[in-house]
Amino acid sequence: MFLTSKARYILMILTDIAKYGNSEVVSPVDISERQQIKLEYVKRLCNFMKNAGFLESFRGKGGGYKLIKDPKDMTMFDIVLASGESVKMTMCSMKGKDYPCNHKQKGDRCLNHGVWGALTIYFSHFLKNITMEEMIVWLEEGGDYRQKILDKFGLKL
């Protein structure tokens, strides 16, 4: 599973607002320039996230967007789900412990069903345990922060 461009751009936009806004209004023009995302798409995604309860919008001179939620209360998982993205690693329906497989192979489930189910759980856990506040701290510390994320989970590059 890879996040769609919509979900990735929403993550970039919200991170930009958290990093550069400091609880203030951030211009969509500035977001567009910093993140190299077309202005109209920034506005459309910001309005989408406004409707999802993450942003407040302000019109007029000095207008733009501001986070409604505190970055410490925003997880990557919350943002991905609000974008309409799924975190499932397979097309299998996951409605409980004995979830059915939609692409059976002469049996109850496909050959790799357990792998994809476990990866879905692990990926969800990963996203649920990274807050926007942590992302901003790592960004402000500078450099490649991949190892800092992995350290949080006891992993190595």
C-alpha positions as protocol buffer text, in pm:
chain_id: "A"
residue {
  index: 1
  type: MET
  ca { x: 0 y: 0 z: 0 }
}
residue {
  index: 2
  type: PHE
  ca { x: 124 y: 340 z: -89 }
}
residue {
  index: 3
  type: LEU
  ca { x: -49 y: 657 z: 12 }
}
residue {
  index: 4
  type: THR
  ca { x: -216 y: 836 z: -274 }
}
residue {
  index: 5
  type: SER
  ca { x: -81 y: 1171 z: -382 }
}
residue {
  index: 6
  type: LYS
  ca { x: -385 y: 1331 z: -214 }
}
residue {
  index: 7
  type: ALA
  ca { x: -294 y: 1185 z: 126 }
}
residue {
  index: 8
  type: ARG
  ca { x: 77 y: 1268 z: 83 }
}
residue {
  index: 9
  type: TYR
  ca { x: -1 y: 1627 z: -15 }
}
residue {
  index: 10
  type: ILE
  ca { x: -241 y: 1666 z: 278 }
}
residue {
  index: 11
  type: LEU
  ca { x: 32 y: 1546 z: 514 }
}
residue {
  index: 12
  type: MET
  ca { x: 277 y: 1793 z: 356 }
}
residue {
  index: 13
  type: ILE
  ca { x: 30 y: 2082 z: 379 }
}
residue {
  index: 14
  type: LEU
  ca { x: -67 y: 2018 z: 741 }
}
residue {
  index: 15
  type: THR
  ca { x: 298 y: 1974 z: 839 }
}
residue {
  index: 16
  type: ASP
  ca { x: 379 y: 2303 z: 664 }
}
residue {
  index: 17
  type: ILE
  ca { x: 101 y: 2483 z: 851 }
}
residue {
  index: 18
  type: ALA
  ca { x: 213 y: 2332 z: 1183 }
}
residue {
  index: 19
  type: LYS
  ca { x: 579 y: 2420 z: 1119 }
}
residue {
  index: 20
  type: TYR
  ca { x: 540 y: 2771 z: 981 }
}
residue {
  index: 21
  type: GLY
  ca { x: 213 y: 2879 z: 1140 }
}
residue {
  index: 22
  type: ASN
  ca { x: 297 y: 2869 z: 1510 }
}
residue {
  index: 23
  type: SER
  ca { x: -80 y: 2888 z: 1574 }
}
residue {
  index: 24
  type: GLU
  ca { x: -105 y: 3170 z: 1321 }
}
residue {
  index: 25
  type: VAL
  ca { x: -262 y: 3191 z: 975 }
}
residue {
  index: 26
  type: VAL
  ca { x: -54 y: 3050 z: 689 }
}
residue {
  index: 27
  type: SER
  ca { x: -104 y: 3172 z: 334 }
}
residue {
  index: 28
  type: PRO
  ca { x: -190 y: 2909 z: 71 }
}
residue {
  index: 29
  type: VAL
  ca { x: 53 y: 3092 z: -162 }
}
residue {
  index: 30
  type: ASP
  ca { x: 336 y: 3036 z: 86 }
}
residue {
  index: 31
  type: ILE
  ca { x: 241 y: 2668 z: 127 }
}
residue {
  index: 32
  type: SER
  ca { x: 229 y: 2627 z: -250 }
}
residue {
  index: 33
  type: GLU
  ca { x: 573 y: 2781 z: -296 }
}
residue {
  index: 34
  type: ARG
  ca { x: 742 y: 2594 z: -12 }
}
residue {
  index: 35
  type: GLN
  ca { x: 593 y: 2255 z: -94 }
}
residue {
  index: 36
  type: GLN
  ca { x: 588 y: 2292 z: -474 }
}
residue {
  index: 37
  type: ILE
  ca { x: 217 y: 2205 z: -495 }
}
residue {
  index: 38
  type: LYS
  ca { x: -11 y: 2393 z: -732 }
}
residue {
  index: 39
  type: LEU
  ca { x: -194 y: 2673 z: -552 }
}
residue {
  index: 40
  type: GLU
  ca { x: -543 y: 2560 z: -656 }
}
residue {
  index: 41
  type: TYR
  ca { x: -471 y: 2210 z: -528 }
}
residue {
  index: 42
  type: VAL
  ca { x: -344 y: 2351 z: -195 }
}
residue {
  index: 43
  type: LYS
  ca { x: -667 y: 2548 z: -160 }
}
residue {
  index: 44
  type: ARG
  ca { x: -883 y: 2248 z: -251 }
}
residue {
  index: 45
  type: LEU
  ca { x: -703 y: 2018 z: -4 }
}
residue {
  index: 46
  type: CYS
  ca { x: -712 y: 2282 z: 270 }
}
residue {
  index: 47
  type: ASN
  ca { x: -1087 y: 2319 z: 223 }
}
residue {
  index: 48
  type: PHE
  ca { x: -1118 y: 1941 z: 238 }
}
residue {
  index: 49
  type: MET
  ca { x: -926 y: 1934 z: 568 }
}
residue {
  index: 50
  type: LYS
  ca { x: -1127 y: 2231 z: 696 }
}
residue {
  index: 51
  type: ASN
  ca { x: -1442 y: 2022 z: 645 }
}
residue {
  index: 52
  type: ALA
  ca { x: -1267 y: 1731 z: 822 }
}
residue {
  index: 53
  type: GLY
  ca { x: -1213 y: 1953 z: 1129 }
}
residue {
  index: 54
  type: PHE
  ca { x: -837 y: 2007 z: 1106 }
}
residue {
  index: 55
  type: LEU
  ca { x: -820 y: 2363 z: 971 }
}
residue {
  index: 56
  type: GLU
  ca { x: -986 y: 2697 z: 1009 }
}
residue {
  index: 57
  type: SER
  ca { x: -986 y: 2936 z: 713 }
}
residue {
  index: 58
  type: PHE
  ca { x: -956 y: 3314 z: 709 }
}
residue {
  index: 59
  type: ARG
  ca { x: -1047 y: 3539 z: 416 }
}
residue {
  index: 60
  type: GLY
  ca { x: -910 y: 3869 z: 302 }
}
residue {
  index: 61
  type: LYS
  ca { x: -569 y: 4028 z: 327 }
}
residue {
  index: 62
  type: GLY
  ca { x: -354 y: 3806 z: 545 }
}
residue {
  index: 63
  type: GLY
  ca { x: -598 y: 3521 z: 491 }
}
residue {
  index: 64
  type: GLY
  ca { x: -514 y: 3156 z: 484 }
}
residue {
  index: 65
  type: TYR
  ca { x: -538 y: 2855 z: 709 }
}
residue {
  index: 66
  type: LYS
  ca { x: -464 y: 2773 z: 1069 }
}
residue {
  index: 67
  type: LEU
  ca { x: -466 y: 2444 z: 1258 }
}
residue {
  index: 68
  type: ILE
  ca { x: -768 y: 2390 z: 1480 }
}
residue {
  index: 69
  type: LYS
  ca { x: -619 y: 2091 z: 1658 }
}
residue {
  index: 70
  type: ASP
  ca { x: -307 y: 2103 z: 1870 }
}
residue {
  index: 71
  type: PRO
  ca { x: -19 y: 1926 z: 1688 }
}
residue {
  index: 72
  type: LYS
  ca { x: 34 y: 1700 z: 1990 }
}
residue {
  index: 73
  type: ASP
  ca { x: -322 y: 1572 z: 1941 }
}
residue {
  index: 74
  type: MET
  ca { x: -286 y: 1504 z: 1568 }
}
residue {
  index: 75
  type: THR
  ca { x: -143 y: 1169 z: 1461 }
}
residue {
  index: 76
  type: MET
  ca { x: -38 y: 1073 z: 1112 }
}
residue {
  index: 77
  type: PHE
  ca { x: -310 y: 805 z: 1129 }
}
residue {
  index: 78
  type: ASP
  ca { x: -580 y: 1067 z: 1200 }
}
residue {
  index: 79
  type: ILE
  ca { x: -465 y: 1272 z: 903 }
}
residue {
  index: 80
  type: VAL
  ca { x: -447 y: 976 z: 664 }
}
residue {
  index: 81
  type: LEU
  ca { x: -797 y: 862 z: 763 }
}
residue {
  index: 82
  type: ALA
  ca { x: -935 y: 1217 z: 732 }
}
residue {
  index: 83
  type: SER
  ca { x: -793 y: 1232 z: 379 }
}
residue {
  index: 84
  type: GLY
  ca { x: -1017 y: 940 z: 288 }
}
residue {
  index: 85
  type: GLU
  ca { x: -722 y: 703 z: 254 }
}
residue {
  index: 86
  type: SER
  ca { x: -726 y: 346 z: 378 }
}
residue {
  index: 87
  type: VAL
  ca { x: -430 y: 192 z: 557 }
}
residue {
  index: 88
  type: LYS
  ca { x: -512 y: -163 z: 445 }
}
residue {
  index: 89
  type: MET
  ca { x: -230 y: -342 z: 266 }
}
residue {
  index: 90
  type: THR
  ca { x: -465 y: -574 z: 79 }
}
residue {
  index: 91
  type: MET
  ca { x: -804 y: -574 z: -83 }
}
residue {
  index: 92
  type: CYS
  ca { x: -922 y: -819 z: 183 }
}
residue {
  index: 93
  type: SER
  ca { x: -1205 y: -700 z: 399 }
}
residue {
  index: 94
  type: MET
  ca { x: -1096 y: -670 z: 762 }
}
residue {
  index: 95
  type: LYS
  ca { x: -1408 y: -693 z: 974 }
}
residue {
  index: 96
  type: GLY
  ca { x: -1282 y: -874 z: 1280 }
}
residue {
  index: 97
  type: LYS
  ca { x: -1049 y: -1152 z: 1374 }
}
residue {
  index: 98
  type: ASP
  ca { x: -1167 y: -1393 z: 1105 }
}
residue {
  index: 99
  type: TYR
  ca { x: -1192 y: -1145 z: 821 }
}
residue {
  index: 100
  type: PRO
  ca { x: -1272 y: -1291 z: 479 }
}
residue {
  index: 101
  type: CYS
  ca { x: -1039 y: -1280 z: 182 }
}
residue {
  index: 102
  type: ASN
  ca { x: -1179 y: -1146 z: -144 }
}
residue {
  index: 103
  type: HIS
  ca { x: -930 y: -1335 z: -361 }
}
residue {
  index: 104
  type: LYS
  ca { x: -930 y: -1693 z: -241 }
}
residue {
  index: 105
  type: GLN
  ca { x: -701 y: -1963 z: -379 }
}
residue {
  index: 106
  type: LYS
  ca { x: -870 y: -2304 z: -332 }
}
residue {
  index: 107
  type: GLY
  ca { x: -917 y: -2234 z: 36 }
}
residue {
  index: 108
  type: ASP
  ca { x: -1032 y: -1975 z: 279 }
}
residue {
  index: 109
  type: ARG
  ca { x: -772 y: -1711 z: 205 }
}
residue {
  index: 110
  type: CYS
  ca { x: -501 y: -1616 z: -41 }
}
residue {
  index: 111
  type: LEU
  ca { x: -149 y: -1741 z: 28 }
}
residue {
  index: 112
  type: ASN
  ca { x: -19 y: -1409 z: 166 }
}
residue {
  index: 113
  type: HIS
  ca { x: -330 y: -1302 z: 357 }
}
residue {
  index: 114
  type: GLY
  ca { x: -164 y: -1319 z: 700 }
}
residue {
  index: 115
  type: VAL
  ca { x: 139 y: -1118 z: 588 }
}
residue {
  index: 116
  type: TRP
  ca { x: -73 y: -834 z: 451 }
}
residue {
  index: 117
  type: GLY
  ca { x: -305 y: -839 z: 751 }
}
residue {
  index: 118
  type: ALA
  ca { x: -12 y: -815 z: 994 }
}
residue {
  index: 119
  type: LEU
  ca { x: 151 y: -540 z: 788 }
}
residue {
  index: 120
  type: THR
  ca { x: -176 y: -343 z: 795 }
}
residue {
  index: 121
  type: ILE
  ca { x: -181 y: -365 z: 1175 }
}
residue {
  index: 122
  type: TYR
  ca { x: 187 y: -267 z: 1202 }
}
residue {
  index: 123
  type: PHE
  ca { x: 151 y: 27 z: 960 }
}
residue {
  index: 124
  type: SER
  ca { x: -159 y: 151 z: 1146 }
}
residue {
  index: 125
  type: HIS
  ca { x: 30 y: 126 z: 1477 }
}
residue {
  index: 126
  type: PHE
  ca { x: 321 y: 319 z: 1325 }
}
residue {
  index: 127
  type: LEU
  ca { x: 95 y: 602 z: 1201 }
}
residue {
  index: 128
  type: LYS
  ca { x: -103 y: 615 z: 1527 }
}
residue {
  index: 129
  type: ASN
  ca { x: 217 y: 670 z: 1724 }
}
residue {
  index: 130
  type: ILE
  ca { x: 367 y: 963 z: 1534 }
}
residue {
  index: 131
  type: THR
  ca { x: 221 y: 1302 z: 1620 }
}
residue {
  index: 132
  type: MET
  ca { x: 244 y: 1621 z: 1423 }
}
residue {
  index: 133
  type: GLU
  ca { x: 423 y: 1774 z: 1721 }
}
residue {
  index: 134
  type: GLU
  ca { x: 698 y: 1510 z: 1694 }
}
residue {
  index: 135
  type: MET
  ca { x: 729 y: 1572 z: 1321 }
}
residue {
  index: 136
  type: ILE
  ca { x: 781 y: 1943 z: 1382 }
}
residue {
  index: 137
  type: VAL
  ca { x: 1044 y: 1880 z: 1652 }
}
residue {
  index: 138
  type: TRP
  ca { x: 1232 y: 1642 z: 1419 }
}
residue {
  index: 139
  type: LEU
  ca { x: 1213 y: 1893 z: 1134 }
}
residue {
  index: 140
  type: GLU
  ca { x: 1343 y: 2174 z: 1354 }
}
residue {
  index: 141
  type: GLU
  ca { x: 1633 y: 1957 z: 1469 }
}
residue {
  index: 142
  type: GLY
  ca { x: 1728 y: 1936 z: 1102 }
}
residue {
  index: 143
  type: GLY
  ca { x: 1888 y: 1675 z: 887 }
}
residue {
  index: 144
  type: ASP
  ca { x: 1755 y: 1337 z: 792 }
}
residue {
  index: 145
  type: TYR
  ca { x: 1519 y: 1239 z: 1073 }
}
residue {
  index: 146
  type: ARG
  ca { x: 1437 y: 887 z: 950 }
}
residue {
  index: 147
  type: GLN
  ca { x: 1655 y: 731 z: 1219 }
}
residue {
  index: 148
  type: LYS
  ca { x: 1480 y: 935 z: 1489 }
}
residue {
  index: 149
  type: ILE
  ca { x: 1149 y: 788 z: 1376 }
}
residue {
  index: 150
  type: LEU
  ca { x: 1296 y: 438 z: 1368 }
}
residue {
  index: 151
  type: ASP
  ca { x: 1454 y: 489 z: 1712 }
}
residue {
  index: 152
  type: LYS
  ca { x: 1109 y: 562 z: 1849 }
}
residue {
  index: 153
  type: PHE
  ca { x: 1010 y: 208 z: 1746 }
}
residue {
  index: 154
  type: GLY
  ca { x: 1343 y: 44 z: 1831 }
}
residue {
  index: 155
  type: LEU
  ca { x: 1440 y: -10 z: 1466 }
}
residue {
  index: 156
  type: LYS
  ca { x: 1755 y: 65 z: 1263 }
}
residue {
  index: 157
  type: LEU
  ca { x: 1807 y: 190 z: 908 }
}
